[in-house]
Amino acid sequence: IIYSRIFQAFILIFGGYYLSTRFGIEGMAWAIGLMMFIGVVIKYHFLHREINFSINDIFVPPLAGILIIVLSYITLKNFIIDDNLFVSLIKKSILVFVLYSGTLFIFEGKKLKEKIKHIYKLLRV
């Protein structure tokens, strides 16, 4: 685990420097995302030795949701962008919430309902 943290720090420092000098703040955001993605992959690699789980069940629904959100944003960009920054933010937030939640319910409707019921029971105690 310590080696994965060192590797993540290496990615953040050097990738962040390279990408931020090239693309500005967006480059640093990409470096942080890359660091987190590599950390998750390394952790799941070591965890897979101890516990059996399906990578498809874990990663496909969220990645499909993100892909649908990005494609919808590109398609509906002219409708979402407004003169008022606050209205534009509200429209974007609603679009992301509806599309991501809808995608998760399509892929994992039964599991997600069970998880929500379980969390609700925990909160009632």
C-alpha atoms as one frame of an Amber mdcrd trajectory, in Angstrom:
protein
   0.000   0.000   0.000   2.874   2.347   0.744   4.328   1.756  -2.715   1.004
   2.597  -4.333   0.914   5.901  -2.410   4.445   6.718  -3.545   3.500   5.900
  -7.129   0.400   8.089  -6.851   2.474  10.966  -5.471   4.933  10.528  -8.343
   2.064  10.683 -10.858   0.618  13.757  -9.170   3.889  15.669  -8.954   5.298
  14.972 -12.398   2.018  14.535 -14.253   0.590  17.599 -12.544   3.626  19.681
 -13.463   3.615  18.556 -17.088  -0.133  18.767 -17.626  -0.622  22.030 -15.720
   2.133  23.800 -17.645   0.603  22.559 -20.866  -3.144  22.884 -20.199  -3.424
  25.072 -17.092  -5.882  24.215 -14.337  -7.604  21.601 -16.511  -4.294  19.769
 -16.811  -3.936  19.638 -13.035  -7.485  18.287 -12.780  -6.559  15.563 -15.288
  -3.448  14.708 -13.269  -5.507  14.385 -10.075  -8.045  12.215 -11.870  -5.270
  10.035 -13.289  -3.680   9.699  -9.856  -6.980   8.633  -8.314  -7.730   6.189
 -11.144  -4.308   4.543 -10.826  -4.775   4.300  -7.060  -8.129   2.586  -7.488
  -6.716   0.143 -10.047  -3.773  -0.748  -7.798  -6.010  -1.193  -4.750  -8.443
  -3.425  -6.647  -5.525  -5.451  -7.997  -4.301  -6.236  -4.482  -7.829  -6.640
  -3.119  -8.710  -9.133  -5.853  -6.227 -11.587  -4.332  -8.202 -11.644  -1.079
 -11.828 -11.181  -2.179 -13.673 -12.399  -5.267 -15.672  -9.671  -7.019 -16.677
  -8.703 -10.532 -14.955  -5.709 -12.084 -17.883  -5.293 -14.512 -20.418  -5.023
 -11.690 -18.339  -2.357  -9.995 -17.189  -0.166 -12.897 -19.606  -0.514 -15.838
 -22.679   1.302 -14.412 -20.803   4.415 -13.184 -18.705   4.635 -16.364 -21.830
   4.271 -18.515 -23.474   7.034 -16.489 -20.496   9.321 -16.960 -20.375   8.580
 -20.702 -24.094   9.338 -21.080 -23.675  12.592 -19.127 -20.742  13.753 -21.273
 -22.484  12.894 -24.535 -25.706  14.572 -23.376 -23.827  17.685 -22.322 -22.142
  17.914 -25.716 -25.496  17.431 -27.436 -27.494  19.825 -25.226 -24.756  22.424
 -24.685 -26.657  25.263 -26.375 -29.796  24.597 -24.307 -27.915  24.386 -20.990
 -25.762  27.497 -21.311 -27.663  30.588 -20.219 -26.766  34.242 -19.751 -27.336
  33.911 -16.043 -24.576  31.840 -14.438 -26.806  30.622 -11.594 -29.535  29.389
 -13.974 -26.912  27.645 -16.084 -25.509  25.931 -12.976 -28.979  24.766 -11.920
 -29.677  23.363 -15.408 -26.358  21.513 -15.485 -26.871  20.102 -11.998 -30.356
  18.839 -12.814 -29.145  17.267 -16.052 -26.265  15.466 -14.324 -28.450  14.250
 -11.442 -31.265  12.957 -13.667 -29.027  11.253 -16.220 -26.643   9.663 -13.712
 -29.425   8.465 -11.414 -31.411   7.145 -14.365 -28.409   5.264 -15.718 -27.707
   3.677 -12.340 -31.342   2.613 -11.994 -31.277   1.077 -15.473 -28.161  -0.972
 -14.714 -28.605  -1.662 -11.013 -32.241  -0.962 -10.174 -32.807  -3.894  -7.833
 -29.433  -3.618  -6.049 -29.758   0.140  -5.698 -33.232  -0.124  -4.148 -31.917
  -2.657  -1.621 -28.988  -0.378  -0.743 -31.275   2.624  -0.284 -33.573   0.604
   1.993 -30.562  -0.600   3.999 -29.218   2.932   4.431 -32.679   4.161   5.404
 -32.910   1.468   8.078 -29.484   2.435   9.431 -30.457   6.089   9.609 -33.683
   5.346  11.480 -31.847   3.630  14.347
